[in-house]
């Protein structure tokens, strides 16, 4: 019960931050164009700093097994998400189905997950969560890009996107225990601390432009949100329960928890940036983010609690 209360409290804080974003947009303190500038700052500077910061920790040999399991889980989660979204959200003549699949597959793992993991598992939870974010980044710039554009795989996008670069920098720092000056680590830490507040305020700015009433009668939006919040994490939780994966090694339960939380988070705010850049239906993307974010106040604590029981 303590787990569900802790997670619910973190989700409430996130909603309050989103409320700040809605307020500053509705009162014209921030323009929509300014939010896009902040979004680029978030993706290219702030989130990478947070990922690197999570890797600046003492090396423990037992973490190797846990981290390997974490990457395997993240890979399985994303493959399962892609299969479910492809089967349940059928191809149509209009390209909106591509946007809906994107919203159903990719979660707000980079922005919403870490405060929850920090509050429940501490620094080690954030460390395990890096695997999910890294794999999500790889899939976003490969499958996600192909899903939206139909273009073939661009290897350059896999390794030169900001999130992947941060992981490629952070993991060697951890495994090789590369010493960094205190002023550098403190700077990285301070930038990383801005990640969730800024991301949620930006999300609120985008949501301020959405007509929420119309979304609750849009079956396609509701289906994408249901896949994201219930069907995909529910299927993965069932697989983990049936395979008794939490008993594989001592830290397996914590690794599973650190992956169920991001798997159950609402649609990624990042998707609207890609959709907008490609001049697809950003309103549909924002709608899926809005609906899934609203319902996540119930679903994220629920799945976190169920994961803690494994």
The 8 nearest C-alpha neighbors of each residue, nearest first, counted from 0:
[[1, 3, 2, 4, 304, 5, 307, 6],
 [2, 0, 4, 3, 5, 6, 304, 119],
 [3, 1, 5, 0, 4, 6, 304, 119],
 [2, 4, 300, 6, 0, 304, 5, 1],
 [5, 3, 7, 1, 2, 6, 8, 0],
 [6, 4, 2, 8, 7, 3, 1, 9],
 [5, 7, 9, 3, 8, 300, 4, 115],
 [6, 8, 4, 10, 9, 5, 300, 3],
 [7, 9, 11, 5, 6, 10, 4, 12],
 [10, 8, 12, 6, 11, 7, 115, 13],
 [9, 11, 13, 7, 12, 8, 296, 6],
 [10, 12, 14, 8, 13, 9, 7, 15],
 [13, 11, 15, 9, 14, 10, 8, 16],
 [12, 14, 10, 16, 11, 15, 9, 17],
 [15, 13, 17, 11, 16, 12, 18, 10],
 [14, 16, 18, 12, 17, 13, 11, 19],
 [17, 15, 19, 13, 18, 14, 200, 199],
 [18, 16, 203, 14, 200, 199, 20, 19],
 [19, 17, 15, 21, 16, 20, 203, 22],
 [18, 20, 16, 22, 17, 21, 200, 23],
 [21, 19, 200, 203, 204, 17, 18, 23],
 [20, 22, 203, 207, 204, 18, 24, 19],
 [21, 23, 19, 25, 24, 20, 26, 18],
 [22, 24, 28, 26, 20, 25, 21, 29],
 [25, 23, 27, 29, 21, 26, 204, 22],
 [24, 26, 22, 27, 23, 21, 207, 28],
 [25, 27, 23, 24, 28, 22, 29, 21],
 [28, 26, 24, 29, 25, 23, 30, 22],
 [27, 29, 23, 26, 24, 30, 25, 22],
 [30, 28, 27, 24, 23, 33, 31, 34],
 [31, 29, 33, 32, 27, 24, 34, 28],
 [30, 32, 34, 33, 35, 29, 204, 205],
 [31, 33, 35, 30, 34, 36, 29, 37],
 [34, 32, 36, 30, 35, 31, 37, 29],
 [33, 35, 37, 31, 32, 36, 201, 38],
 [36, 34, 38, 32, 33, 37, 39, 31],
 [35, 37, 33, 39, 38, 34, 40, 32],
 [38, 36, 40, 34, 35, 39, 41, 33],
 [39, 37, 35, 41, 36, 40, 34, 42],
 [38, 40, 42, 36, 41, 37, 43, 35],
 [41, 39, 37, 38, 43, 44, 42, 36],
 [40, 42, 45, 38, 39, 44, 43, 46],
 [41, 43, 39, 40, 46, 44, 38, 45],
 [42, 44, 40, 161, 41, 39, 45, 47],
 [45, 43, 40, 47, 41, 42, 46, 48],
 [44, 46, 41, 48, 47, 191, 190, 194],
 [45, 47, 49, 48, 42, 194, 41, 44],
 [48, 46, 165, 50, 49, 162, 45, 44],
 [49, 47, 191, 51, 45, 46, 187, 50],
 [191, 48, 50, 52, 46, 47, 51, 53],
 [51, 49, 47, 53, 52, 48, 165, 46],
 [52, 50, 169, 48, 54, 53, 49, 165],
 [51, 53, 49, 55, 54, 50, 188, 48],
 [52, 54, 50, 51, 55, 126, 49, 125],
 [55, 53, 169, 51, 52, 173, 56, 170],
 [56, 54, 52, 53, 173, 172, 51, 57],
 [55, 57, 54, 173, 58, 53, 176, 52],
 [58, 56, 59, 55, 173, 176, 54, 174],
 [57, 59, 173, 56, 174, 60, 176, 62],
 [60, 58, 62, 61, 57, 63, 174, 56],
 [59, 61, 62, 63, 58, 64, 174, 65],
 [60, 62, 63, 59, 64, 65, 250, 58],
 [61, 63, 65, 60, 59, 64, 66, 58],
 [64, 62, 66, 61, 65, 60, 67, 59],
 [65, 63, 67, 66, 62, 61, 68, 60],
 [64, 66, 62, 68, 63, 67, 69, 250],
 [65, 67, 69, 63, 68, 64, 62, 127],
 [68, 66, 64, 70, 69, 65, 63, 71],
 [67, 69, 71, 65, 66, 70, 72, 64],
 [68, 70, 66, 72, 67, 71, 130, 254],
 [69, 71, 130, 73, 67, 72, 68, 74],
 [72, 70, 68, 74, 69, 73, 75, 67],
 [73, 71, 75, 69, 74, 70, 76, 68],
 [72, 74, 131, 76, 70, 71, 75, 69],
 [73, 75, 71, 77, 72, 76, 70, 78],
 [76, 74, 72, 78, 73, 77, 79, 71],
 [77, 75, 73, 79, 74, 78, 72, 80],
 [76, 78, 80, 79, 74, 75, 81, 73],
 [77, 79, 81, 75, 80, 76, 82, 74],
 [78, 80, 82, 76, 77, 81, 75, 83],
 [81, 79, 77, 83, 104, 78, 82, 231],
 [80, 82, 78, 84, 79, 83, 104, 85],
 [83, 81, 79, 85, 80, 84, 86, 78],
 [84, 82, 80, 86, 85, 81, 87, 79],
 [83, 85, 81, 87, 88, 86, 100, 82],
 [86, 84, 82, 83, 88, 87, 81, 89],
 [85, 87, 83, 84, 88, 82, 89, 81],
 [86, 88, 84, 85, 89, 83, 226, 222],
 [89, 87, 84, 85, 86, 100, 90, 96],
 [88, 90, 87, 86, 91, 85, 96, 84],
 [89, 91, 96, 88, 92, 97, 85, 94],
 [92, 90, 93, 96, 89, 94, 95, 97],
 [91, 93, 94, 90, 96, 95, 89, 97],
 [92, 94, 91, 95, 96, 90, 97, 280],
 [95, 93, 96, 97, 92, 91, 98, 279],
 [96, 94, 98, 97, 93, 99, 280, 283],
 [95, 97, 99, 98, 94, 100, 90, 91],
 [96, 98, 100, 95, 99, 147, 94, 146],
 [97, 99, 101, 95, 96, 100, 284, 102],
 [100, 98, 96, 102, 101, 97, 223, 103],
 [101, 99, 103, 97, 102, 98, 84, 104],
 [100, 102, 98, 104, 99, 103, 105, 97],
 [103, 101, 266, 99, 100, 104, 105, 98],
 [102, 104, 227, 223, 100, 101, 226, 105],
 [105, 103, 80, 101, 102, 81, 100, 227],
 [106, 104, 267, 102, 266, 103, 101, 107],
 [107, 105, 267, 266, 108, 265, 264, 262],
 [267, 106, 108, 266, 265, 109, 110, 111],
 [109, 107, 261, 112, 106, 110, 111, 132],
 [108, 110, 107, 132, 111, 112, 46, 113],
 [109, 111, 195, 108, 107, 112, 198, 194],
 [112, 110, 108, 107, 113, 109, 195, 114],
 [113, 111, 108, 261, 115, 114, 110, 116],
 [112, 114, 116, 115, 125, 117, 111, 110],
 [115, 113, 117, 116, 112, 118, 111, 9],
 [114, 116, 118, 113, 117, 112, 6, 9],
 [117, 115, 113, 119, 124, 118, 120, 114],
 [116, 118, 121, 114, 115, 119, 120, 122],
 [117, 119, 115, 116, 121, 114, 120, 5],
 [118, 120, 116, 117, 121, 115, 2, 5],
 [121, 119, 124, 116, 117, 118, 123, 122],
 [120, 122, 117, 124, 123, 118, 119, 116],
 [123, 121, 125, 124, 117, 126, 120, 53],
 [122, 124, 126, 125, 121, 127, 120, 117],
 [125, 123, 120, 116, 127, 126, 122, 121],
 [124, 126, 128, 122, 123, 127, 113, 116],
 [127, 125, 123, 124, 128, 129, 53, 122],
 [128, 126, 124, 129, 125, 130, 254, 123],
 [127, 129, 125, 130, 126, 131, 257, 124],
 [128, 130, 132, 127, 126, 131, 133, 125],
 [131, 129, 70, 133, 128, 132, 69, 127],
 [130, 132, 73, 134, 128, 129, 133, 135],
 [131, 133, 135, 129, 130, 134, 109, 136],
 [134, 132, 136, 130, 135, 131, 129, 163],
 [135, 133, 137, 131, 136, 132, 130, 138],
 [134, 136, 132, 138, 133, 137, 139, 131],
 [135, 137, 139, 133, 134, 138, 132, 162],
 [136, 138, 134, 135, 157, 139, 140, 141],
 [137, 139, 141, 135, 142, 136, 140, 143],
 [140, 138, 143, 136, 137, 141, 135, 142],
 [139, 141, 144, 138, 137, 143, 157, 156],
 [142, 140, 138, 144, 143, 139, 152, 145],
 [141, 143, 145, 138, 144, 146, 139, 140],
 [144, 142, 139, 146, 145, 141, 140, 138],
 [143, 145, 140, 147, 141, 146, 142, 148],
 [146, 144, 149, 150, 142, 148, 143, 147],
 [147, 145, 143, 144, 149, 148, 142, 97],
 [148, 146, 144, 145, 97, 149, 143, 98],
 [149, 147, 145, 150, 146, 144, 277, 143],
 [148, 150, 145, 146, 147, 151, 144, 152],
 [151, 149, 145, 148, 152, 144, 146, 153],
 [152, 150, 145, 153, 149, 141, 144, 148],
 [153, 151, 141, 154, 150, 145, 142, 144],
 [152, 154, 155, 156, 151, 157, 141, 140],
 [155, 153, 157, 156, 152, 158, 141, 159],
 [154, 156, 153, 157, 158, 159, 160, 152],
 [157, 155, 159, 154, 153, 158, 160, 140],
 [158, 156, 154, 155, 137, 140, 159, 160],
 [157, 159, 156, 155, 163, 160, 164, 154],
 [160, 158, 156, 155, 157, 164, 161, 163],
 [159, 161, 163, 156, 162, 158, 164, 157],
 [162, 160, 164, 43, 163, 165, 47, 159],
 [163, 161, 165, 47, 164, 160, 136, 166],
 [162, 164, 166, 165, 161, 160, 158, 133],
 [163, 165, 167, 161, 166, 162, 159, 168],
 [164, 166, 47, 168, 162, 163, 167, 51],
 [165, 167, 169, 163, 168, 164, 170, 162],
 [168, 166, 164, 165, 169, 170, 163, 171],
 [169, 167, 165, 166, 170, 171, 164, 172],
 [168, 170, 51, 166, 172, 54, 171, 167],
 [169, 171, 173, 172, 166, 168, 167, 174],
 [172, 170, 174, 173, 175, 169, 168, 167],
 [171, 173, 177, 169, 176, 170, 175, 174],
 [172, 174, 176, 170, 171, 54, 175, 55],
 [173, 175, 171, 176, 172, 170, 58, 177],
 [176, 174, 177, 171, 172, 173, 170, 58],
 [177, 175, 173, 172, 174, 178, 58, 57],
 [176, 178, 172, 175, 179, 173, 171, 174],
 [179, 177, 176, 180, 172, 175, 55, 181],
 [178, 180, 181, 177, 183, 184, 182, 172],
 [181, 179, 183, 182, 184, 178, 185, 186],
 [182, 180, 184, 183, 185, 179, 186, 178],
 [181, 183, 185, 180, 184, 186, 179, 187],
 [184, 182, 186, 180, 181, 185, 187, 179],
 [185, 183, 187, 181, 186, 182, 188, 179],
 [186, 184, 188, 182, 183, 187, 181, 189],
 [187, 185, 183, 189, 188, 184, 182, 190],
 [186, 188, 184, 190, 48, 185, 189, 52],
 [187, 189, 185, 191, 186, 190, 52, 184],
 [188, 190, 192, 186, 191, 187, 185, 193],
 [191, 189, 187, 192, 188, 193, 45, 48],
 [49, 190, 192, 48, 188, 193, 194, 189],
 [191, 193, 189, 190, 194, 188, 49, 195],
 [192, 194, 191, 190, 196, 197, 195, 45],
 [195, 193, 191, 192, 197, 45, 46, 196],
 [194, 196, 198, 110, 197, 193, 199, 111],
 [197, 195, 199, 198, 193, 194, 200, 16],
 [196, 198, 200, 199, 195, 194, 193, 201],
 [199, 197, 195, 201, 200, 196, 194, 110],
 [198, 200, 202, 17, 201, 196, 197, 16],
 [199, 201, 20, 17, 203, 197, 202, 16],
 [202, 200, 204, 198, 203, 199, 20, 34],
 [203, 201, 199, 205, 200, 204, 206, 198],
 [202, 204, 20, 17, 21, 206, 200, 201],
 [205, 203, 20, 21, 201, 207, 24, 202],
 [204, 206, 202, 203, 207, 208, 201, 285],
 [207, 205, 203, 209, 208, 204, 289, 202],
 [206, 208, 21, 204, 205, 209, 203, 24],
 [207, 209, 206, 205, 210, 204, 24, 285],
 [210, 208, 206, 207, 211, 286, 285, 282],
 [211, 209, 212, 213, 208, 214, 286, 207],
 [210, 212, 214, 213, 209, 215, 286, 289],
 [213, 211, 214, 210, 215, 216, 209, 217],
 [212, 214, 211, 215, 216, 210, 217, 209],
 [215, 213, 217, 211, 216, 212, 286, 220],
 [214, 216, 213, 217, 212, 221, 211, 218],
 [217, 215, 214, 213, 218, 212, 221, 220],
 [218, 216, 214, 220, 219, 215, 221, 213],
 [217, 219, 221, 220, 222, 216, 215, 214],
 [220, 218, 222, 221, 217, 223, 99, 88],
 [219, 221, 223, 287, 222, 218, 217, 224],
 [220, 222, 218, 224, 219, 223, 225, 217],
 [223, 221, 225, 219, 224, 220, 218, 226],
 [222, 224, 103, 226, 220, 225, 221, 99],
 [223, 225, 291, 227, 221, 222, 226, 228],
 [226, 224, 222, 228, 229, 227, 223, 221],
 [225, 227, 230, 223, 224, 103, 231, 229],
 [226, 228, 103, 224, 225, 231, 229, 223],
 [229, 227, 225, 263, 226, 224, 265, 298],
 [230, 228, 225, 233, 226, 232, 231, 227],
 [229, 231, 226, 233, 232, 234, 225, 228],
 [230, 232, 234, 233, 226, 80, 229, 227],
 [233, 231, 235, 263, 234, 262, 229, 230],
 [232, 234, 230, 236, 231, 235, 229, 237],
 [235, 233, 237, 231, 236, 232, 230, 238],
 [236, 234, 238, 232, 237, 233, 239, 231],
 [235, 237, 233, 239, 238, 234, 232, 240],
 [236, 238, 240, 234, 235, 239, 241, 233],
 [239, 237, 235, 241, 240, 236, 242, 234],
 [240, 238, 236, 242, 244, 237, 241, 243],
 [239, 241, 237, 243, 238, 242, 236, 309],
 [242, 240, 238, 243, 239, 237, 244, 236],
 [241, 243, 239, 244, 240, 238, 245, 237],
 [244, 242, 240, 241, 245, 239, 246, 247],
 [243, 245, 242, 246, 239, 247, 240, 251],
 [244, 246, 252, 251, 243, 247, 309, 255],
 [247, 245, 244, 248, 243, 251, 249, 252],
 [246, 248, 244, 245, 251, 249, 243, 250],
 [247, 249, 251, 246, 250, 245, 252, 65],
 [250, 248, 251, 246, 247, 252, 245, 253],
 [249, 251, 253, 252, 248, 254, 65, 245],
 [252, 250, 245, 254, 248, 253, 249, 255],
 [253, 251, 245, 255, 254, 250, 256, 309],
 [252, 254, 256, 255, 250, 251, 257, 124],
 [253, 255, 257, 251, 256, 252, 69, 127],
 [256, 254, 252, 258, 257, 253, 259, 251],
 [255, 257, 253, 259, 258, 254, 306, 252],
 [258, 256, 254, 255, 128, 260, 124, 259],
 [259, 257, 255, 256, 260, 261, 262, 254],
 [258, 260, 262, 256, 261, 257, 263, 255],
 [259, 261, 263, 258, 262, 303, 257, 256],
 [262, 260, 108, 264, 263, 112, 258, 259],
 [261, 263, 259, 260, 232, 264, 258, 106],
 [264, 262, 228, 260, 261, 232, 299, 259],
 [263, 265, 261, 106, 262, 107, 299, 260],
 [266, 264, 291, 292, 106, 107, 295, 228],
 [265, 267, 106, 288, 102, 107, 105, 291],
 [107, 266, 268, 106, 269, 270, 105, 265],
 [267, 269, 270, 271, 107, 202, 266, 288],
 [268, 270, 267, 272, 271, 273, 107, 42],
 [271, 269, 273, 272, 268, 267, 274, 102],
 [270, 272, 274, 273, 269, 284, 268, 275],
 [271, 273, 275, 269, 270, 274, 276, 268],
 [274, 272, 276, 270, 271, 275, 277, 269],
 [273, 275, 271, 277, 279, 272, 276, 281],
 [276, 274, 278, 272, 277, 281, 273, 271],
 [275, 277, 273, 274, 278, 272, 279, 271],
 [276, 278, 274, 275, 279, 273, 148, 147],
 [279, 277, 275, 276, 274, 280, 281, 273],
 [278, 280, 274, 277, 281, 275, 95, 98],
 [281, 279, 282, 283, 95, 284, 278, 274],
 [280, 282, 284, 283, 275, 274, 279, 271],
 [283, 281, 285, 280, 284, 286, 209, 208],
 [284, 282, 286, 281, 285, 280, 287, 98],
 [283, 285, 281, 287, 286, 282, 271, 98],
 [286, 284, 288, 282, 283, 287, 289, 281],
 [285, 287, 283, 289, 284, 288, 282, 290],
 [288, 286, 284, 290, 220, 289, 285, 291],
 [287, 289, 266, 285, 291, 286, 290, 292],
 [290, 288, 286, 292, 287, 291, 285, 206],
 [291, 289, 293, 287, 292, 288, 286, 294],
 [290, 292, 265, 224, 294, 288, 293, 289],
 [291, 293, 295, 265, 289, 290, 294, 288],
 [292, 294, 290, 291, 295, 289, 296, 14],
 [295, 293, 291, 296, 292, 297, 290, 298],
 [296, 294, 298, 292, 297, 299, 293, 291],
 [295, 297, 294, 10, 298, 299, 293, 7],
 [298, 296, 295, 294, 299, 300, 301, 7],
 [297, 299, 295, 301, 300, 296, 302, 228],
 [298, 300, 295, 301, 302, 263, 297, 303],
 [301, 299, 303, 3, 6, 7, 302, 298],
 [302, 300, 298, 304, 299, 303, 305, 297],
 [303, 301, 305, 304, 299, 300, 306, 298],
 [302, 304, 300, 306, 301, 305, 260, 299],
 [303, 305, 307, 301, 302, 3, 306, 300],
 [306, 304, 302, 308, 307, 303, 301, 309],
 [307, 305, 303, 308, 304, 256, 309, 302],
 [306, 308, 304, 305, 309, 303, 256, 252],
 [307, 309, 305, 306, 304, 303, 252, 256],
 [308, 306, 307, 245, 240, 252, 305, 243]]
